[in-house]
Amino acid sequence: MSVLQQGETTGTARMPHGWRDWGQDASAYEMGFDEKATYCGKRSAYVKSRRPNSGFGTMMQVVRADHYRGKRLRLLGSARASGVEDWAGLWMRVDGPKKELLGFDNMQQRPITGTTGWARYQVVLDVPEESVHVAFGFLLAGSGQIWAADLHLDTVSVSTPTTTAESDEVPTEPVNLDFSQ
């Protein structure tokens, strides 16, 4: 994982200050900011595949969880896509004191695919009291390009539903154990 200062480059792109590039095959991706692809007058950043691959690339940040412990946290932003063959999305991860995963959502169950215009997306997770770090960003898996803009990381009311698959899709009791349905 590398941290680039504003104005430094990854390939031909300039990485925005404070952002890191990372991924299963990060060298297969170009990442940086885009002066031309704006959203409501705001500059965007992008992840673009350089060559066919089966990994993913992400622009990300990691922050201490101190201000978010015991709260519900939302990553909200706008994104658009071009030629995304696998999937793309916003993501957030909450880590515990032994680097264990306490919460995670990468939009894989509700992906951005194909070519799209600008749309708003969100990821919402609870940050338990024992949390140490919160990592977040946007990613591209496979070929194509995704742009993100106007990102916000803020606390929300517990009445805002989390976006993890578990909260909506995992039943509270066993279902159809006799295979009759």
N, C-alpha and C positions, 0 to 999 in steps of 0.2 A: 504494500500500500504506500503510495507516495502523496505528499502534500506539496502542492505547487503554489507559489505566490502569484498574485495578480500580475499579469503580463508575461509570466513564464508559459511555456507551451508544452502540450502533449501532442506529438505529431505536428500538425499544422495549426492546431487550435490553441487558444489561450484559456487556461483554466481560471475561473473566477476565484478571487481571494477567499480562503476559508473552506474551499471544497476539495475533496479528495477523489481520485479515480481508483476504482477497485473492481474486481470481478473474477470469475473463473478463468477468463481469457481476456483480461483487460487490454492486452496489446492488439486484440482484434477490433478495438473500438477507438474512435476519436471522440474526445469530449472537450467542451469549451463553451464560451458564451457566443451568442449570435446577435450582432447589432441590427441585422435586417429583419429577423423573425421576431417581431414585437407583439406583445399582448397588452392591449389598452395603453399603449405608449411605453410599456416597460420592457426592458431587455430580457431575452430568454437565454437559457443554456440548453445544451443538447448532448445526446449520446447517439453516435452514428456508427454503424458497422463498417469496417474497412474491408472485410473479407468474410466469406461464409464460415460459420463456426457453430458449435453446439453449446457454447458457454453464454455468459452474460457480462455486461459491463454496466457500472453504475457510477453516478456522481453522488457523493454522500458527505455527510458531516456526522460527527459524534460529539455529544455534549453531556456534561454531568447531569444526573437526574435530580440534583438537590432541589430545584425549584418546582419540580413536577411530582415528587413523591406523594402518594395518596390521592392523586388527582387523575382525571381522564384527559388525555392529550390528543389533539387532532393536528395532523399534517394536512393542510388544505392548499390546493394549487390548481393551476390551469395547465393543460398539456394538449399537444397535437401530435399526430404521427404521420409518417410517410413510408409506405411499403413495409410495414411491420409484419413479418411472416410468422414469427412465433408469438411473442407477446411483450408488452411493456406496461409499466405502471409506477405509481408512487409506492413507497414502502417505508415502514418504520419497525424498529426492533427495540425491545427493552431488555437490558442485561442486568443480572444480579451480581452479588459480590464475588461469586466464584466463576464469573463469566457465563453462568447458566442463562438460558433463554427464559424470560418471564413473560414476554409478549411479542407477537410478530404478525405482520400482515404485509404482503407485497402485491396485492391485487391480482394474483395469479388466478383466482377463482372468478374474477370479474375484469379480465384483461383489456387493455387497449390494443387493438389489432388493426391491420390494414392501413388505410389512409384516412385520416380524420381531420376535421377542423378543431379549433380551440374548444375545449370543454373543461368544466370544473370537476375535480376528483378529490376524494378525501380518504384518509386512513385514520381510524380512531382506536386507541388502545388505552387500557388502564395502566397506570404506573404504580406498582405496589411500593409499600414503604421501604422494602429492602433493596430497591432498585439503585444501581450505581451509574449506569450510562443509558442514554437514548441515542440510537443511531437512526438516520433517516436520509431519504434522497429519492431519486428516480432511476429506473433501470430499463435496459433493453436486453431481451434475450433473443439471440438469433439475428437475422438480417433486418435492415430498415433504419429508421431514424425517429427519435422522439425528442420533442422540445418541451421544456417546462418553464413556467414563468409565474410570477406573483405568488410565491410560496409563503405560507404562514404556519408557524408552529405555535399553538396556543392551547390553553386549558379550556375545556368545555364542561357543561353541566353533565351530571350522571344521567340526565334524561336523554342525552345524545347517545344513540346506540353505538356500541363498538362495531368494528367492521371485520372482526375475526370470524372465520367460518364456524368455529365452535359455538359462538353465541347464537347463531341462527340455524345451524344445520345438524347439530348433534342432539339426538333425542335424549330425554331424561330417563327413559326406560328401554329395555330391549324391545325390538319390533319384529314380528313375523318369524318367530323362532321355529315354527312348524312348517314354514314355507307354503302356507295355504293361500297366500295372496300373490 
